[in-house]
Amino acid sequence: SFVFTTNKIVNKNKFEGFVSTLPKDVLRAKGFINFPDGTYLFNYVNGRYDFEKWTKDDTKLVFIGKNLNSVKSAINSVFG
């Protein structure tokens, strides 16, 4: 597993594109993500994900699975 945090506001379309390409090795991901219209609770399980409006100020995501090095590299393109 690994944890990713940032104070940047994330483009929702870009993030959803990233999530839709996560490899099957990512079993679970969750946390908070800050989009231009507010912060959301993010839940990902087995290729499905959802967002729930939340009150929080930063992005903190946890990714759980195997062989996550490619995910660590790809996440920088979303938040860069």
Residue frames as qw, qx, qy, qz and C-alpha x, y, z in Angstrom:
[[0.000, 0.889, 0.458, 0.000, 0.00, 0.00, 0.00],
 [0.401, 0.032, -0.050, 0.914, 0.99, 3.61, -0.26],
 [0.022, -0.817, -0.457, 0.351, -0.46, 6.97, 0.73],
 [0.366, 0.353, 0.268, 0.818, -0.53, 10.01, -1.54],
 [0.129, -0.796, -0.420, 0.416, -1.17, 13.52, -0.22],
 [0.338, 0.257, 0.246, 0.871, -1.26, 16.93, -1.90],
 [0.037, 0.550, 0.390, -0.737, -2.68, 20.39, -1.32],
 [0.064, 0.127, -0.516, -0.845, -3.41, 20.88, -5.04],
 [0.650, 0.344, 0.319, -0.597, -6.92, 21.04, -6.47],
 [0.361, -0.080, 0.869, 0.329, -7.43, 18.12, -8.85],
 [0.451, 0.205, -0.399, -0.771, -9.16, 18.13, -12.24],
 [0.712, 0.001, 0.561, -0.422, -12.06, 15.68, -11.79],
 [0.840, 0.480, -0.079, -0.241, -12.12, 14.49, -15.43],
 [0.390, 0.628, -0.661, 0.129, -8.39, 13.82, -15.38],
 [0.329, -0.340, 0.781, -0.406, -8.67, 11.94, -12.09],
 [0.822, 0.174, 0.370, -0.396, -11.57, 9.80, -13.35],
 [0.723, 0.583, -0.352, -0.112, -9.54, 8.98, -16.45],
 [0.102, 0.546, -0.783, 0.279, -6.67, 7.89, -14.21],
 [0.561, -0.147, 0.667, -0.467, -8.97, 5.77, -12.00],
 [0.864, 0.338, 0.093, -0.363, -10.53, 4.04, -15.03],
 [0.678, 0.553, -0.482, 0.045, -7.06, 2.80, -16.06],
 [0.418, -0.595, 0.629, -0.274, -5.98, 1.43, -12.69],
 [0.433, 0.251, -0.854, -0.142, -4.58, -2.10, -13.07],
 [0.793, -0.346, -0.408, -0.292, -6.34, -5.09, -11.51],
 [0.605, 0.024, -0.574, 0.551, -3.50, -5.23, -8.99],
 [0.130, -0.218, 0.311, -0.916, -5.10, -2.24, -7.24],
 [0.250, -0.351, -0.901, 0.038, -7.59, -3.95, -4.97],
 [0.242, -0.822, -0.495, 0.144, -8.78, -0.93, -3.02],
 [0.305, 0.223, -0.067, 0.923, -8.29, 2.81, -2.90],
 [0.268, -0.809, -0.521, -0.047, -9.93, 5.36, -0.66],
 [0.411, -0.244, -0.195, 0.857, -9.51, 8.76, 0.83],
 [0.123, 0.847, 0.313, -0.413, -10.35, 12.39, 0.26],
 [0.497, 0.188, 0.410, 0.741, -9.84, 14.33, -2.95],
 [0.017, 0.672, 0.203, -0.712, -10.12, 18.06, -3.49],
 [0.391, 0.474, 0.591, 0.522, -11.85, 19.04, -6.77],
 [0.085, 0.246, 0.085, 0.962, -12.66, 22.62, -7.88],
 [0.483, -0.485, -0.311, -0.659, -16.24, 22.27, -6.55],
 [0.643, -0.581, 0.281, -0.413, -15.20, 20.90, -3.13],
 [0.027, -0.417, 0.901, -0.116, -13.77, 17.88, -1.40],
 [0.856, -0.014, -0.245, -0.455, -15.13, 14.36, -1.81],
 [0.629, -0.332, 0.695, -0.100, -14.75, 11.02, -0.09],
 [0.570, 0.465, -0.569, -0.368, -13.41, 8.63, -2.75],
 [0.707, -0.201, 0.657, -0.169, -13.98, 4.86, -2.61],
 [0.564, 0.482, -0.566, -0.359, -12.64, 2.36, -5.16],
 [0.619, -0.210, 0.741, -0.151, -13.15, -1.41, -5.05],
 [0.564, 0.133, 0.788, 0.209, -12.57, -3.91, -7.85],
 [0.248, 0.224, 0.572, 0.749, -12.82, -1.39, -10.69],
 [0.150, -0.774, -0.519, -0.330, -15.84, 0.50, -9.34],
 [0.330, -0.086, -0.339, 0.877, -15.66, 3.84, -7.62],
 [0.114, -0.826, -0.488, -0.260, -17.80, 6.63, -6.26],
 [0.221, 0.248, -0.255, 0.908, -17.55, 10.08, -4.72],
 [0.334, -0.743, -0.579, 0.031, -19.45, 11.50, -1.77],
 [0.060, 0.797, -0.067, 0.598, -19.38, 15.21, -0.93],
 [0.730, -0.394, -0.391, 0.398, -17.31, 15.78, 2.21],
 [0.111, -0.976, 0.085, -0.166, -15.94, 18.59, 4.35],
 [0.789, -0.358, 0.188, 0.463, -12.16, 18.45, 4.29],
 [0.126, 0.924, -0.141, -0.333, -9.45, 20.68, 2.85],
 [0.018, -0.638, 0.707, 0.304, -6.80, 18.44, 1.34],
 [0.858, 0.257, -0.353, -0.270, -6.26, 15.35, -0.77],
 [0.277, -0.463, 0.826, -0.165, -5.13, 12.17, 0.94],
 [0.868, 0.194, -0.239, -0.391, -5.52, 8.85, -0.90],
 [0.491, -0.401, 0.772, -0.044, -4.55, 5.31, 0.09],
 [0.728, 0.367, -0.449, -0.366, -3.94, 2.67, -2.59],
 [0.624, -0.331, 0.686, -0.176, -3.90, -1.02, -1.60],
 [0.900, 0.393, -0.027, -0.185, -2.78, -3.87, -3.83],
 [0.815, -0.203, 0.361, 0.404, 0.22, -5.52, -5.47],
 [0.559, 0.173, 0.382, 0.715, 2.92, -4.10, -7.76],
 [0.034, 0.904, 0.387, -0.177, 1.90, -0.49, -7.16],
 [0.429, -0.380, 0.234, 0.785, 5.04, 1.16, -8.59],
 [0.186, 0.335, 0.581, 0.718, 3.28, 1.91, -11.90],
 [0.200, -0.822, -0.519, -0.120, 0.40, 3.52, -9.99],
 [0.445, -0.686, -0.082, 0.569, 2.83, 5.66, -8.00],
 [0.342, -0.114, 0.415, 0.835, 4.38, 6.89, -11.25],
 [0.040, 0.514, 0.657, 0.550, 1.06, 7.50, -13.00],
 [0.251, -0.803, -0.501, 0.202, -0.44, 9.48, -10.13],
 [0.336, -0.466, 0.069, 0.815, 2.15, 12.21, -10.67],
 [0.114, 0.207, 0.572, 0.786, 0.65, 12.88, -14.12],
 [0.217, -0.713, -0.638, -0.195, -2.75, 13.52, -12.51],
 [0.408, -0.834, -0.250, 0.275, -1.45, 15.87, -9.84],
 [0.607, -0.133, 0.171, 0.765, 1.47, 17.42, -11.74]]
